[in-house]
Amino acid sequence: MAAITLNVIVQGLLTGLVYGLMALGLSVIFGVMRVVNFAHGEFTVVGMYAAFVLFETLHLDPLTVLLPVAAVFFGIGYLLQRTLINPFVGRAEHEQFILLVGLATVIVNGLLLVFGPDARPINLSYSFDSYAVGPLFLDKVRVFAALGALAVAAALLLFFRYTRTGTAIRACADNLTGAAVVGLDVKQLYAVTFGLGLACVGAAGTLMATIADASPSLAQAYTLLAFTIVIIGGLGSMVGALIGGILIGVSEALAGFYIQPSMKSMFSFALLIIVLVLRPQGLMGRRL
């Protein structure tokens, strides 16, 4: 029984790393721009469909198109911020909410129009293969997806820590007025930030397509999941997003195995409530 529980926990941890990468994009955008992307889950599903289309038409493994899809999403995010979202930065929260919920509605209906409501799976040759490590049996797709998520997250953390652009973005997040006074192009940096956030979402969607079937109905669930993760981890904390993703992944796996798969969301929200009661700023968030 202990071996089964350990296997379930490890599988949840692997899935949780992909969840964490998805939430990382939301956390980056909010942490720098103070804009909440209510179309986050919708963009994740677009990434899943992008992986599906490339697999069906060109027979490309989602892992091999991870970086190209992320690059395309970066460009989409950059253009969206410069043209549509930038005028709403600094405006009332309800105006940002209406804009992004409207964008989410357009995306979902566009996906329904093009692909229909049916789920679209990616049938990889190794979908049912696993690695045996002692008492553990690790799904290959989840191992590869988790490693991909870790690689993208590590690259983003290194970018923010060791590059001039990353340092400038962190300066904008810490002190917007000071950054503008010293001559930083805030609008340009905001566009890069939104692009990076969507790049994370595109990468996460590509990886998610290997462990879940793409469907427009997942969009709202993924948006809610991303919000739950970043609140647990701490708004604006990149490390917190990964930790929150792991916790949610493990809790969902345990609840789905030992109780019912339909009950896993209840345990995720129970974890959210516990964190909000004991540490309102999140596990890695700063106390206000």
C-alpha positions in Angstrom: 0.0 0.0 0.0 2.9 2.3 0.8 4.4 1.7 -2.6 1.1 2.5 -4.3 0.8 5.8 -2.4 4.4 6.7 -3.2 3.7 6.1 -6.9 0.6 8.3 -6.8 2.5 11.1 -5.1 5.3 11.0 -7.6 2.9 11.0 -10.5 1.1 14.0 -9.0 4.4 15.7 -8.5 5.3 15.3 -12.1 2.0 16.7 -13.3 2.2 19.5 -10.7 5.5 20.7 -12.3 3.6 21.3 -15.6 0.8 23.0 -13.6 3.5 25.2 -12.0 4.9 26.3 -15.3 1.4 27.2 -16.5 0.8 29.3 -13.3 4.3 30.8 -13.6 3.2 32.8 -16.6 0.3 34.2 -14.7 2.5 35.0 -11.7 5.1 36.8 -13.9 2.5 39.0 -15.6 0.8 40.0 -12.3 4.1 40.4 -10.5 5.4 43.0 -12.9 2.4 44.6 -14.6 -0.3 44.1 -11.8 -2.6 42.9 -14.6 -4.5 39.6 -13.9 -4.7 37.6 -17.1 -8.3 36.2 -17.0 -7.6 34.5 -20.4 -4.8 32.4 -19.0 -6.5 29.0 -19.3 -7.7 29.8 -22.7 -4.2 30.5 -23.9 -3.1 27.2 -22.3 -5.7 25.3 -24.4 -4.5 27.2 -27.5 -1.0 25.8 -26.8 -2.5 22.3 -26.4 -4.2 22.6 -29.8 -1.0 24.0 -31.4 0.8 20.8 -30.2 -2.1 18.7 -31.5 -2.1 20.3 -35.0 1.7 20.0 -35.4 1.5 16.4 -34.3 -1.4 15.5 -36.7 0.0 17.4 -39.7 3.7 17.1 -39.4 4.0 14.2 -37.0 6.1 16.3 -34.6 6.5 15.2 -31.0 5.2 18.0 -28.7 8.6 18.0 -26.9 10.4 18.9 -30.2 8.1 21.9 -30.8 8.2 23.2 -27.3 10.5 26.1 -28.0 9.0 27.1 -31.3 5.5 27.2 -29.8 6.8 29.2 -26.8 8.5 31.6 -29.3 5.3 32.1 -31.2 3.4 32.7 -28.0 6.0 35.2 -26.9 5.3 37.2 -30.1 1.6 37.0 -29.6 1.9 38.2 -26.1 4.2 41.0 -27.1 1.8 42.2 -29.8 -1.2 41.9 -27.5 0.3 44.0 -24.8 1.5 46.7 -27.2 -1.8 47.0 -29.0 -4.6 45.8 -26.7 -3.6 45.6 -23.1 -1.2 48.5 -22.6 -4.0 51.1 -22.7 -5.6 49.3 -19.7 -2.5 49.1 -17.6 -3.1 51.2 -14.5 -6.8 51.5 -15.1 -9.5 50.1 -12.8 -9.5 46.4 -12.2 -13.0 45.9 -13.5 -12.0 47.4 -16.8 -9.1 45.0 -17.1 -11.4 42.1 -16.1 -13.9 42.9 -18.8 -11.2 43.2 -21.5 -9.5 39.9 -20.7 -12.7 38.0 -20.1 -13.9 39.2 -23.5 -10.6 38.0 -25.0 -11.1 34.7 -23.3 -14.6 34.4 -24.7 -13.4 35.1 -28.2 -10.6 32.5 -27.9 -12.9 29.7 -26.6 -15.5 30.3 -29.3 -12.8 30.5 -32.0 -11.5 27.1 -30.8 -15.1 25.7 -30.8 -15.6 27.0 -34.3 -12.4 25.5 -35.7 -12.0 22.2 -33.7 -15.5 21.6 -32.3 -16.3 20.5 -28.8 -14.7 17.0 -29.0 -11.5 16.3 -27.1 -8.4 15.8 -29.3 -5.8 13.4 -28.0 -2.2 13.1 -29.1 -1.3 9.4 -29.4 2.4 9.2 -28.9 4.3 6.0 -29.5 5.4 6.0 -25.8 2.2 7.1 -24.2 1.8 3.9 -22.2 5.5 3.3 -21.5 7.0 3.8 -18.1 10.3 3.7 -16.2 10.8 1.3 -13.3 12.8 2.8 -10.5 12.7 0.5 -7.5 9.1 0.4 -6.4 8.2 3.3 -8.6 6.7 3.2 -12.1 7.0 6.5 -13.8 5.0 7.4 -16.9 7.4 8.4 -19.7 5.1 11.2 -20.9 4.9 12.7 -17.4 8.6 12.4 -16.8 9.4 14.2 -20.1 6.7 16.8 -19.5 8.0 17.5 -16.0 11.6 17.8 -17.2 10.5 20.2 -20.0 8.6 22.3 -17.4 11.7 22.4 -15.1 13.9 23.4 -18.0 11.7 26.3 -19.1 11.2 27.5 -15.6 14.9 27.4 -14.9 15.6 29.4 -18.1 13.1 32.0 -17.1 14.6 32.3 -13.6 18.1 32.7 -15.0 16.8 35.3 -17.5 15.4 37.4 -14.7 18.5 37.1 -12.5 21.4 37.4 -14.9 20.3 39.4 -18.0 20.1 43.2 -18.2 16.5 43.0 -19.6 15.5 40.7 -16.7 17.1 43.1 -14.2 15.2 46.0 -15.8 11.9 44.1 -15.6 12.5 43.4 -11.9 13.3 47.0 -11.4 9.9 48.0 -12.9 8.2 45.5 -10.6 9.9 46.8 -7.5 9.6 50.6 -8.2 7.8 51.7 -11.4 8.4 55.4 -10.8 12.1 54.9 -10.1 12.4 52.8 -13.2 10.8 55.5 -15.4 13.0 58.2 -13.8 16.2 56.5 -14.7 15.1 56.1 -18.3 13.9 52.6 -18.6 11.3 52.0 -21.4 8.5 50.7 -19.2 6.1 50.0 -22.1 8.7 48.0 -23.9 9.5 46.0 -20.8 5.9 45.4 -20.1 5.5 44.0 -23.6 8.4 41.7 -23.1 7.0 40.6 -19.7 3.6 39.8 -21.2 5.4 37.9 -24.0 7.4 35.9 -21.5 4.2 35.1 -19.5 2.5 33.8 -22.6 5.6 31.9 -23.6 5.3 30.0 -20.4 1.7 29.3 -21.1 2.4 28.1 -24.6 5.1 25.8 -23.3 2.9 24.5 -20.6 0.0 23.9 -23.0 2.3 22.0 -25.3 3.4 19.8 -22.4 -0.1 19.5 -21.1 -1.2 18.1 -24.5 0.9 15.0 -23.8 -1.0 14.1 -20.6 -4.5 15.5 -21.3 -6.7 15.7 -24.3 -7.1 19.2 -25.8 -10.7 20.5 -25.4 -12.2 24.0 -25.3 -14.1 23.0 -22.1 -10.8 22.9 -20.2 -10.1 26.6 -20.6 -12.0 27.9 -17.6 -10.8 25.1 -15.4 -7.2 25.8 -16.2 -7.7 29.5 -15.5 -9.2 28.7 -12.1 -6.4 26.2 -11.5 -3.7 28.8 -12.3 -5.3 31.3 -9.9 -5.5 28.7 -7.2 -1.8 27.8 -7.6 -0.5 31.4 -7.6 -2.6 32.3 -4.6 -1.2 29.3 -2.7 2.3 30.0 -3.8 2.1 33.7 -3.4 1.1 36.3 -6.0 4.1 37.4 -8.0 6.4 34.7 -6.7 7.9 32.5 -9.5 9.2 29.9 -7.1 5.9 30.0 -5.3 4.1 29.1 -8.5 6.1 26.0 -8.9 5.6 25.0 -5.3 1.9 25.7 -5.6 1.7 23.6 -8.7 3.4 20.6 -7.1 1.1 20.8 -4.1 -2.0 21.0 -6.3 -0.8 18.1 -8.5 -0.1 15.9 -5.5 -3.4 16.7 -3.8 -5.3 16.0 -7.0 -3.5 12.7 -7.5 -4.2 11.5 -4.0 -7.8 12.6 -4.0 -8.4 11.1 -7.4 -6.9 7.8 -6.5 -8.2 7.3 -3.0 -11.6 9.0 -3.2 -13.0 9.9 -6.6 -11.5 11.8 -9.6 -14.4 14.2 -9.5 -13.5 15.2 -5.9 -10.0 16.3 -6.7 -11.0 20.0 -7.2 -12.6 20.0 -3.7 -9.2 19.1 -2.1 -7.4 21.7 -4.2 -9.8 24.4 -2.9 -9.5 23.0 0.7 -5.7 23.5 0.4 -6.3 27.0 -0.9 -8.5 27.8 2.1 -6.0 26.4 4.6 -3.2 28.5 3.1 -5.3 31.7 3.1 -6.2 31.1 6.7 -2.7 30.3 7.9 -0.6 32.5 5.5 -2.8 35.0 3.5 0.1 36.2 1.4 0.8 32.7 0.1 3.6 30.3 0.9 6.3 32.4 -0.8 4.6 35.7 -0.9 5.6 38.9 0.9 3.7 39.9 4.0 1.8 43.2 3.3 
